[in-house]
Each structure stands twice: as C-alpha cells, then as structure tokens.
Amino acid sequence: MAWEIIWNSLLSVCTPVNLFILTASTIIGITIGAMPGLTATMGVALALPLTFAMDPVSSLILLIGIYCGGIYGGSITAILMKTPGTPAAAATAIDGFELAKQGKARKALEMALWASVFGGIASFFALILIAPQLAKFALKFGPPELACLALFGLTIIISMSSGSLIKGLIAGCIGLGMSFIGIDKIESCVRFGFGNADLMNGLRLVPCMIGMFAMSQVFTQFEDIFANEGKIVPKIVAGERLAFREFFAELGNLIRGSVIGILVGAMPGTGSTIASFLNYNEAKRTSKDRENIGKGSLSGVCASEVANNAVTGAAFIPLLTLGIPGDVTTAVILGALMMQGLIPGTALFTEHQEFVYPTMLAFLLANIAMGICGTALIGIFSRIVEIPGKCLTPVIAALCVIGSYAINNSFFDVTVMIVCAFAGYLLPKAGFPTVPILIGFILGPVFETNFRNALIMSKGSYLIFVTRPIALFFLAVAGIFLGMAMVKTYKASKTMQEREVME
C-alpha cells in the first residue's frame, strides 16, 4: 500500500507541466536568492498570487522550487562578492570570498552547490521517514529550551573572535544591543528609540547584513582600486573544478550539518541562518581543516550550505504535522495551503494523501533540479570574478542600495545599511570582527523573548532552566565551551608573556 501511494505521488509530480514549473521555479529561486535583499521568503511571497489559479500540487511545487533555489542562491554572491544574497548565506561569505580571492571561485561554488543538494535531500528523507517523530520532539522545545539553545548559539561568538576574545565579545554585545532597538514585544515599551519613529520598528536584519558584509566590501574595493592605481594587480580567476575526493572528504561535515539543519528546521521559530552558523561553529571546532576555516576553507563553505539547506524540508515537518510554521518562509506557505482549503495537521495525512506525499517528493525533485541547473549555470557564475573591479564594484554598490530599499520601500533602511557599512569597514581595522555582531543581532531576540517567556512560565524562578533536561543539556554544553575558550585564552596569554620575558 505504501509503495502504491509513493508511485501515484511520483506520477502526480512528474507530469510535463509540473516538471516545467519545478525547473522554472528553481531557477527563479536561485536568481532571487543571489540578489542581495531579495530573500527566499520574498520570492515565495511574490509567487503566492500565482497559486490562486493552480491545483494544490502544482502550487506547492512552485513555492518549494523557489524556496529551495532561494536558499542555495544566496551562496553565489556570498562567494563571488562577499555579498550574501540571503541571511542564511552570511556564514558562507566568510570562507567563500577568501577562496574566490585565492583563485578558487569555481571550486567554492561547486562545494556550495553539492553541499546544498546533499542537505536538501537529507531533509527530504527526514520529512518522509521521521516527520511525526521529529514533530513530537520539536514540541518538547518550549521557551526554556529555545532560550538555552540560543545561549548555546551565542557561544559561536567565541570561535569567531579570532585575535582577541575581548574584542569579539564586545562585537557580540554590539549586535545584541542593536537587536534590542524598537518596541519591546512583551511590555510594548520603546527601547533606544531616541524619539525617531523609524527606530520604533527596530532594525531589520537584511539591511544590516548587506551593509556589514557587502557595502563595507565595496568601500574596501574602492580603497584597493585607488591604492593600486597604476600598479599591476593579480587577476582573480575562476580556478579549477571541485574534485570528488575533496567533496567526499567532507562526508562527516555533511552528515553533521544535515542533522543540525534538520533538528533546527523542525523547531518552530528558528531558521536556516541559525543552522548555518551552528554547523559552521562545529566545523571550526572539529574539522581537520579548522585552522584554515575563516581564511578560505572548503570545509567552512560546506558547513554553512549543508546546514541551511537541510532546514528546508525539516521546516515542513511541524507545518504539515502540527500546522506550526518552522520558519518565516513556511509561514507564507501555510497561507498558500489555507487558500487551497487544506488545513495542516494529523488529518492532512489521512484525508489528503494525494497532496501530502507529492509535496514531499517535490523536495527531492527540487534539489535534483537545483543540482542540474546549478551545474549548467555555475560556469557562467564563476566568470563574474574575472570582471574588472572598477566595473563590478559600482554594480555591487547599486545592488546593495536597491536590495536594502526593496525590503520595506524605506530610505531609512538604506541609511541603516550605510551606517552598518561604515561600521563593517572601520571596526576590522581596529581589530573588532564583524561576524559576532551579526550573530548577536540574529540570536539576541530569540534568546531575550524565550528567556523572558520562560521566567513568566516559572513566575520568576530561574530553576526552570535546570529542571528541564533539554534546557540543562544546552546550558551545560554552553558552559563547557565557554570554559574551554577561557582556558585557551589564558594559556595563549601566558605563552605570549613568557615569550616577551625571554626576548
């Protein structure tokens, strides 16, 4: 009976019309994801009106293709221009752009593509095989567990603080402070508004990210252009292709990233950005190439991309089984389901099997289509690095301004982007890393909201964080990593003092 359902579902998905929709939507998703400011969520939202005239299966195929393609597409500009197309690709930009500067742009792009396909297919198997079990596990994550998970995520700041732990922690606190701007979601009071109406809505992630990573790079490029004027500058080339042995060497990284992405995706309210940074951090802690991660390592690109794409299918687990969106994009897709008269929940699996299983298979086919289309287009993408900086830099600057404005049609967002760009340009010159700022900004609201909700649940008792096993586990792991970092910093400082005495 099960095989009959799968066979009928495959026939339902693999019609010429649906295959065309799947291929076209995947390419559109990749294109949207590669444009700074145009996230996968925005692509899905823009396509939503098209689903009115489509049958349920075709409409979900359209949205899934854009969703999967959009998450992968963000890695293209992250690698080639250090301009993450989506927040999920912010970690990819760290090593991807360094590889491009080393003449390994094509290799980095291919690693990002196949790591994305691996993570996406892994999430498909999680969705089709263990959806009910994972959904039940995700239900155990209340505010205390999510607060401790976010606190554990904040330990990523430690590993990203190359050079000075103190400066890295200060940068993380800057990001946390930025996340507190706006109306308090619990008490509804304005924080750090300074009488500015625009600040009441808080700072948006995408303009801050574009400024910190993309526009700051434009300033650096302009500086290099003027500094090297009249000099012979080495030309950046696409480089050789990724060898199978190089991809196979990341098998442990791929499996770990898929597990992290699936678990994070199954937890409502998290998302691909958190998953990518969590696995990037684990790769930096455990990889054989951990010394080079952050300086131009395929392991760093692989870690980020496999995790953020593993979220896609897993985010559908709470959506289909419980009616709870796993992230912002699946919240938009929930609207599409309801427009088709389909109410997610346990009844969906018994009363609408002709819809549920084709939707799951669409994830598998979308990732296969992403691999085929990405392979066909990757040669074109990799040539972008060969465009002279004087021509490419103004284009990146224009995309940064347009992408920041397009989020909310707001010039205030453009102003925020420019301020963040100056911060992203000047802070590294003073030894302050910018990645901890982004991590603090992303995880700050998750930690604060769930921490306060947990205290409301416990009537102000902090014991709630140690009496719940999952929360206690994340607290313990965060404490261990913090202790190890402090010991490592102490030993490094002691070694430096000994060298100074000897000199």
C-alpha positions in Angstrom: 0.0 0.0 0.0 2.8 2.4 0.9 4.6 1.7 -2.4 1.3 2.3 -4.3 1.0 5.7 -2.6 4.6 6.7 -3.4 4.1 5.5 -7.1 0.9 7.5 -7.5 2.6 10.5 -5.9 5.5 10.3 -8.3 3.1 10.1 -11.3 1.3 13.2 -9.9 4.5 15.2 -9.6 6.2 14.1 -12.8 3.8 15.4 -15.3 5.3 17.6 -18.0 3.6 20.7 -16.6 4.7 20.1 -13.0 8.3 19.3 -14.1 8.4 22.6 -16.1 7.0 24.5 -13.1 9.6 22.8 -10.8 12.6 23.6 -13.1 11.5 27.2 -13.8 10.7 27.9 -10.1 14.1 26.5 -9.0 16.0 28.8 -11.5 13.8 31.8 -10.4 14.6 30.9 -6.8 18.4 30.7 -7.4 18.2 34.1 -9.2 16.2 35.7 -6.4 18.4 34.3 -3.7 21.6 35.6 -5.5 20.2 39.2 -5.4 21.1 41.0 -2.1 17.8 41.9 -0.3 15.6 39.6 -2.3 15.3 36.6 0.1 13.7 33.2 -0.5 10.8 34.4 1.7 10.2 37.4 -0.5 10.3 35.2 -3.6 7.7 32.8 -2.2 5.5 35.8 -1.1 5.7 37.3 -4.6 4.7 34.0 -6.2 1.8 33.5 -3.8 -0.8 35.2 -6.0 0.1 32.8 -8.9 -1.1 29.9 -6.9 -4.8 31.0 -6.9 -5.4 29.6 -10.4 -3.3 26.4 -9.8 -4.1 23.0 -8.4 -2.7 22.3 -4.9 0.2 20.0 -6.0 1.4 22.4 -8.7 1.1 25.4 -6.4 3.2 23.8 -3.7 5.7 22.6 -6.3 6.1 26.3 -7.5 6.7 27.5 -3.9 9.0 24.7 -2.9 11.2 25.3 -6.0 11.6 29.0 -5.2 12.2 28.1 -1.5 15.0 25.6 -2.1 16.5 27.5 -5.0 16.5 30.8 -3.0 18.3 29.3 0.0 21.1 28.0 -2.3 21.2 31.1 -4.5 22.3 33.3 -1.6 25.7 31.5 -1.7 26.6 32.6 -5.2 27.1 36.3 -4.5 28.3 35.5 -1.0 31.2 33.6 -2.6 31.9 35.9 -5.5 31.4 39.3 -4.0 31.2 38.7 -0.2 27.6 39.9 -0.6 25.3 37.3 0.9 22.1 37.1 -1.2 20.2 35.8 1.8 20.9 35.9 5.6 21.4 32.1 5.5 24.5 32.6 3.3 26.2 35.0 5.7 28.5 32.3 7.1 29.2 31.1 3.5 30.7 34.5 2.7 33.4 34.2 5.3 35.4 31.4 3.6 33.7 31.6 0.1 35.1 35.0 -0.7 38.5 34.2 0.6 38.6 31.1 -1.7 37.5 33.4 -4.6 40.4 35.7 -3.9 42.7 32.7 -3.9 41.5 31.8 -7.5 39.2 29.0 -6.3 35.8 30.6 -7.0 34.5 27.7 -9.1 35.6 25.2 -6.5 33.8 27.1 -3.8 30.7 27.4 -5.9 30.6 23.7 -6.7 31.1 22.9 -3.0 28.2 25.2 -2.1 26.0 23.6 -4.7 26.6 20.0 -3.9 26.6 20.6 -0.1 23.2 22.3 -0.6 21.9 19.4 -2.7 23.1 16.9 0.0 21.5 18.9 2.8 18.2 19.3 0.9 17.9 15.6 0.0 18.7 14.7 3.6 15.9 16.9 4.8 13.6 15.2 2.3 14.3 11.8 3.8 13.8 13.3 7.3 10.5 14.7 6.1 9.2 11.5 4.5 10.5 9.0 7.1 10.5 10.5 10.5 8.2 13.5 10.3 5.8 12.5 13.1 8.6 11.6 15.5 10.6 14.7 14.8 7.5 16.8 15.2 6.8 15.3 18.7 10.4 16.0 19.7 10.1 19.6 18.4 7.1 20.1 20.6 9.3 19.5 23.7 11.1 22.7 22.9 9.3 25.4 24.9 10.7 28.9 25.8 13.3 27.5 28.3 14.7 25.1 25.8 14.8 27.7 23.0 16.4 30.2 25.3 19.2 27.8 26.2 19.6 26.8 22.5 20.0 30.5 21.6 22.5 30.9 24.5 24.4 27.9 23.2 24.3 29.5 19.7 25.8 32.7 21.2 28.9 30.7 22.1 29.7 30.8 18.4 30.9 34.3 19.1 33.9 32.8 20.9 35.1 30.8 18.0 34.5 33.7 15.6 36.6 36.0 17.8 40.0 35.4 16.1 42.8 37.5 17.5 41.1 38.9 20.7 38.4 37.2 22.7 37.5 40.5 24.5 37.1 42.4 21.2 34.9 39.5 19.8 32.7 39.6 22.9 32.4 43.4 22.6 31.4 43.0 19.0 28.8 40.4 20.0 27.4 42.8 22.6 27.1 45.5 19.9 25.0 43.1 17.9 22.8 42.3 21.0 22.3 46.0 21.6 21.2 46.5 18.0 18.7 43.7 18.4 17.1 45.5 21.4 16.2 48.6 19.4 12.4 49.0 18.9 9.2 48.2 20.7 9.5 45.6 23.4 7.4 42.6 22.3 6.3 41.7 25.9 5.9 45.1 27.6 5.2 47.2 24.5 7.6 50.0 25.5 10.0 51.7 23.1 13.7 50.9 23.7 16.5 53.0 22.3 14.1 54.9 20.1 15.7 58.4 20.7 12.4 60.0 19.5 12.8 58.5 16.0 9.6 56.9 14.7 11.6 54.7 12.3 13.6 53.2 15.2 10.3 52.1 16.9 10.1 49.2 14.4 13.6 48.1 15.2 16.5 47.4 12.8 15.9 44.9 10.0 18.3 42.1 9.5 18.8 42.3 5.8 19.9 46.0 5.5 22.3 45.5 8.5 23.7 42.3 6.9 24.1 44.0 3.5 25.8 47.0 5.0 28.1 45.0 7.3 29.2 42.4 4.7 28.5 43.8 1.2 28.7 47.6 1.2 31.7 47.5 3.6 33.4 45.3 1.0 32.6 48.0 -1.6 34.5 50.5 0.5 37.4 48.1 0.8 37.4 47.5 -3.0 37.4 51.2 -3.7 40.3 51.6 -1.3 42.2 48.9 -3.2 41.4 50.3 -6.6 42.8 53.8 -5.6 45.8 52.3 -3.7 46.8 50.1 -6.6 46.1 52.6 -9.4 48.9 52.3 -11.9 50.1 49.1 -10.4 49.8 45.6 -11.9 47.1 43.8 -9.8 46.9 40.0 -9.9 43.8 38.9 -11.7 41.3 36.8 -9.8 40.3 33.7 -11.9 37.6 31.1 -11.6 40.1 28.3 -11.0 39.8 24.5 -11.3 36.8 22.4 -10.5 36.0 20.6 -7.3 37.4 17.1 -7.2 35.2 14.2 -6.0 37.8 13.4 -3.2 37.5 16.9 -1.9 33.8 16.6 -1.6 34.0 13.1 -0.2 36.5 14.3 2.4 33.7 16.5 3.9 31.4 13.5 4.5 31.4 13.9 8.3 30.8 17.6 7.9 27.9 16.9 5.5 26.3 14.4 7.9 26.7 16.6 11.0 25.4 19.6 9.1 22.4 17.7 7.8 21.5 16.5 11.4 21.9 20.0 12.8 19.8 21.6 10.0 17.1 19.0 10.3 16.8 19.4 14.1 16.9 23.2 13.9 14.4 23.3 11.0 12.0 21.1 12.9 11.9 23.6 15.8 9.4 26.4 15.1 10.8 29.9 15.2 14.4 29.1 14.3 15.5 29.0 10.7 18.3 28.4 8.2 20.6 31.3 9.4 20.9 29.8 12.9 21.5 26.3 11.5 24.3 27.6 9.2 26.1 29.4 12.0 25.7 26.5 14.4 27.3 24.0 12.0 29.9 26.5 10.9 30.9 26.8 14.5 31.0 23.0 15.0 33.2 22.7 11.8 35.6 25.2 13.2 35.8 23.2 16.4 36.1 19.7 15.0 37.2 19.9 11.3 40.6 18.6 10.3 41.0 21.9 8.4 39.8 24.0 11.4 42.9 26.2 11.4 42.1 27.4 7.9 38.3 27.9 8.5 37.7 31.6 8.2 40.8 32.1 6.0 39.5 30.3 2.9 38.4 26.7 3.5 36.1 24.4 1.6 35.0 23.0 5.0 33.6 26.4 6.0 31.6 26.7 2.8 30.3 23.1 3.1 29.3 23.5 6.8 27.2 26.6 6.2 25.5 25.4 3.0 24.6 21.9 4.0 23.0 23.1 7.2 21.0 25.9 5.8 19.6 23.7 3.0 18.8 20.9 5.4 16.4 23.2 7.1 14.1 23.5 4.1 12.4 20.1 4.2 12.6 19.9 8.0 10.7 23.2 8.4 7.8 21.4 6.7 7.7 18.8 9.5 5.9 21.0 12.1 4.0 22.7 9.3 2.4 19.5 7.9 2.0 17.6 11.1 1.1 20.3 13.6 0.1 23.3 11.5 3.0 25.3 13.0 5.4 27.0 10.5 9.1 26.1 11.0 10.3 29.5 9.8 9.2 32.7 8.1 9.0 31.1 4.6 6.9 28.2 5.7 4.6 30.7 7.4 3.9 32.2 3.9 3.5 28.7 2.5 0.9 28.0 5.3 -1.1 30.8 3.8 -1.0 29.1 0.4 -2.2 25.8 1.9 -5.2 27.5 3.5 -6.0 29.3 0.3 -6.3 25.8 -1.3 -8.6 24.7 1.5 -6.0 22.4 3.2 -5.7 22.6 7.0 -2.3 21.2 8.2 -2.4 18.7 11.0 -2.8 14.9 11.5 -6.0 14.9 9.4 -3.9 16.1 6.4 -2.0 12.7 6.3 -5.2 10.6 6.4 -7.6 12.7 4.3 -5.3 14.3 1.7 -2.6 11.7 1.0 -2.9 12.6 -2.7 -1.5 16.0 -1.8 0.9 15.3 1.1 3.2 12.8 -0.5 3.6 14.6 -3.8 4.5 17.7 -1.8 7.2 15.7 0.0 8.5 14.3 -3.3 8.7 17.8 -4.7 11.5 18.5 -2.2 13.6 15.6 -3.7 13.0 16.7 -7.3 13.6 20.4 -6.4 17.0 19.5 -5.1 17.8 17.3 -8.1 16.7 20.2 -10.4 18.9 22.6 -8.3 21.9 20.3 -8.8 21.3 20.1 -12.6 20.5 23.8 -13.1 23.3 24.9 -10.8 25.8 22.7 -12.7 24.7 24.2 -16.0 24.9 27.8 -14.8 28.0 27.5 -12.5 30.4 28.1 -15.3 28.7 31.5 -16.0 28.6 32.4 -12.3 32.3 31.6 -11.8 33.3 34.1 -14.5 31.9 37.0 -12.5 35.2 37.2 -10.6 37.0 38.0 -13.8 35.1 41.2 -14.3 37.5 44.2 -13.5 36.9 45.6 -10.0 36.3 49.1 -11.4 33.3 47.8 -13.4 31.9 45.3 -10.8 32.2 47.4 -7.6 29.7 50.1 -8.7 27.2 47.4 -9.6 27.6 45.8 -6.2 27.0 49.2 -4.6 23.9 49.7 -6.6 22.5 46.2 -5.7 23.2 47.0 -2.0 21.1 50.2 -2.1 18.3 48.6 -4.2 18.2 45.5 -2.0 18.1 47.5 1.2 15.3 49.7 -0.1 13.3 46.8 -1.5 12.8 45.2 1.9 10.2 47.8 3.0 10.4 50.5 0.4 12.1 52.6 3.0 15.0 55.1 2.7 15.6 54.6 6.4 16.7 51.0 5.7 19.2 52.4 3.2 20.5 54.8 5.9 20.9 51.8 8.3 22.7 49.9 5.6 25.2 52.7 5.0 25.8 53.2 8.8 26.4 49.4 9.1 28.7 49.6 6.1 30.9 52.2 7.8 31.0 50.1 10.9 31.8 46.9 8.9 34.6 48.9 7.2 36.2 50.6 10.2 35.7 48.0 13.0 38.0 45.3 11.4 40.7 48.0 11.1 40.6 48.3 14.9 40.7 44.6 15.4 36.9 44.0 16.0 35.4 41.2 14.0 32.1 41.8 12.3 30.6 38.3 12.3 29.9 38.3 16.1 27.9 41.5 15.6 25.7 39.6 13.1 25.4 36.5 15.4 24.4 38.7 18.4 21.8 40.5 16.2 20.3 37.3 15.0 20.2 35.3 18.2 19.5 38.2 20.6 15.8 38.4 20.0 15.4 34.6 20.1 17.2 34.5 23.5 15.5 37.5 25.0 12.0 36.6 24.1 12.2 33.0 25.1 14.2 33.8 28.3 11.5 36.2 29.5 8.7 33.9 28.5 10.3 31.1 30.5 10.5 33.3 33.5 6.8 34.2 33.1 6.0 30.5 33.0 8.0 29.9 36.2 6.7 33.0 37.9 10.3 34.4 38.1 12.1 31.2 39.1 15.4 30.6 37.3 15.2 26.9 38.3 13.1 26.3 35.2 16.3 26.2 33.2 17.9 23.5 35.2 14.9 21.3 35.9 14.1 20.7 32.2 16.6 18.1 30.8 16.9 19.6 27.3 17.5 23.1 28.6 20.0 21.9 31.1 21.9 20.0 28.4 22.3 23.1 26.2 23.3 25.1 29.3 25.9 22.6 30.2 27.4 22.4 26.7 27.5 26.2 26.5 29.3 26.3 29.9 31.8 23.7 28.7 32.6 25.6 25.5 32.9 28.9 27.4 35.2 27.3 30.0 37.4 25.8 27.2 37.7 29.1 25.5 38.7 30.9 28.7 41.4 28.2 29.4 42.7 28.5 25.8 42.8 32.3 26.0 44.6 32.1 29.4 47.2 29.7 28.0 47.7 31.8 24.9 48.2 35.0 27.0 50.6 33.1 29.3 52.7 31.9 26.4 52.9 35.4 25.0 54.1 36.8 28.3 56.8 34.1 28.5 58.0 34.9 25.0 58.2 38.6 25.9 60.2 37.8 29.1 62.6 35.6 27.0 63.1 38.4 24.4 
